[in-house]
């Protein structure tokens, strides 16, 4: 069953065409990686899904509901079903790990309870078990500005998980991490998706990472989908087309192998 | 540029020669002034004002400063949130910033006089008038503290479905509390000195009024000196407390 269906999505920034007639389907529990050059429209696509950016035209359906018609409070309710993970983590630096994770519950709470930061015992135990899954249980009381990049991204994932999402959007989640932390983050995301049946739509720079982890790869060039299919079918020629460069400049092994770090 | 300097020099020379000194003997006047300064600063003494009364008057002054800071701080917090570009729609922030700029452009003494029309000269007019200028200052400072915040944090909480109030209380205020407090404390010090000045100029109660009485009613230079030292000592005390508070806040 399709969790997310995007039909003919188009986005203009004034006269600039950022997304051109993009259509895309995401099944339950599926990991779809979006690759493309900087400025190709990856981030715009991702942010149109939870309407952090308003699409210009097209249809976006989440579990059968057309999300472009939602009013303000319905939109907030809808966003609680969708986690989002950012390149720069976007945690509140002066709050503790636990407080940041609990922020993920804000959409489920009344305004007053959210303002006062009052969380139920259930929510606390849920946050603790999520932190345990991400091997952060011993960091719960630490302030977030004292964590390493990889730990911060794990807190970001934990914040998304306590939302009990059915879809997680990841905007370049490993772009500012060292290779080891990056691999760890990808492993966590992969495991979460498989175990909890959560769909993941992820923007990536690294083609080899996309090939290793994704069930499907979508290549975007200048706002258009130029590839949508199984990672096995992504050939060097296609990658060169997506990135607009020479085939000789592509340094990865198609279909068979990948980068040493990610094997 | 030389033309400007020459013009200014000419105006200065003209001013000096045509100054109406009104029969004042300048060397004598300078000597007298210095002698007055010597009495004020080297022979502070009190004939009318007891230490207890002075402390009480000082307390009144501080109380007014606290009242002004509290009042303007609360109003500015609201206005600052609505005036921050990353938290409110653009037309609203621009309107607030424009109004606040006008409020700040009017000198505080003028605000006190404006309120004196309704409240009469005295501490009520002083507190209200000084609050206006304080609001103008703090709103700008608060709004800029909020704007310097990483917008990604606000976006992240929007993405989990949090509403505006929740975002303000869970992300914006915790992240900017250090800035807010240090601006508020700075303004408190300014409010304190302003209240002293208003005590003298607008008849608001407090140590400033005693200063005014000592100087223009009793011509008691020794008492003037004593009060000046009193205010100075308290200002230094405030400064020390401010430094301590900031140090503690930084650690947290």
Interface residues (C-beta under 8 A of the other chain):
Chain A: X50 X52 X76 X77 X78 X79 X80 X82 X83 X84 X86 X88 X89 X90 X91 X92 X93 X94 X95 X99 X103 X104 X105 X106 X107 X108 X109 X111 X114 X115 X116 X117 X156 X159 X160 X163
Chain B: X150 X152 X153 X155 X156 X157 X158 X159 X160 X161 X162 X163 X165 X166 X167 X168 X169 X170 X171 X174 X175 X177
